[in-house]
């Protein structure tokens, strides 16, 4: 088992600042970052920071790719009955699963330890979103069905033919089907 990364032992607020500085510096300047961390009481080599920075940059790249793919899905599907949300949920689930598999395969215990609770939270949130979306979809269908039946009843009382009333019902349900 490889030794635990020193970066995994720094406080979260310092790691967030490190991440911010890595992004602001275009994933360079590791010697300066090592000096900054030493001033904060954490002696971490520039090589260790470079390895951490490479992994972080890869994860950002994967996130950017997922975001770009989600944007294309939204642009392609619009928001027809939540199809966009469902596609985005599936895309995010796939990306989370892939990330978890990559962390396990790489043996990056620190990253896996940090990512697993967050991934679990995302999966849980996605499951709740999916359930909410399905409930909303069902509620819309039920309201459309009730509206269609009411329209048919009113139309028949007004003397509309059965065929015309049925056409109205189909038109209303076609919107929510």
MONOR-V714786 format. One record per backbone hydrogen bond with DSSP energy under -0.5 kcal/mol. CO is the residue of the C=O (numbers start at 0). NH is the residue of the N-H. Records with the same first field share a line. If there is no record, write none. Layout:
CO->NH, NH
//
This chain:
4->7
5->8
6->9
10->14
11->15
12->16
13->17
14->18
15->19
16->20
17->21
18->22
19->23
20->24
21->26
22->25
28->32
29->33
30->34
31->35
32->36
33->37
34->38
35->39
36->41
37->40
40->42
41->43
44->48
45->49
46->50
47->51
48->52
49->53
50->54
51->55
52->56
53->57
54->58
55->59
56->60
57->61
58->62
59->63
60->64
61->65
62->66
63->67
64->68
65->69
66->70
67->71
68->72
69->73
70->74
71->75
72->76
73->77
76->79
78->80, 81
79->82
81->85
82->86
83->87
84->88
85->89
86->90
87->91
88->92
89->93
90->94
91->95
92->96
93->97
94->98
95->99
96->100
97->101
98->102
99->103
100->104
101->105
102->106, 107
103->106
106->108
107->111
108->112
109->113
110->114
111->115
112->116
113->117
114->118
115->119
116->120
117->121
118->122
119->123
120->124
121->125
122->126
123->127
124->128
125->129
126->130
127->131
128->132
129->133
130->134
131->135
132->136
133->137
134->138
135->139
136->140
137->141
138->142
139->143
140->144
141->145
142->146
143->147
144->148
145->149
146->150
147->151
148->152
149->153
150->154
151->155
152->156
153->157
154->159
155->158
160->164
161->165
162->166
163->167
164->168
165->169
166->170
167->171
168->172
169->173
170->174
171->174, 175
172->176
//
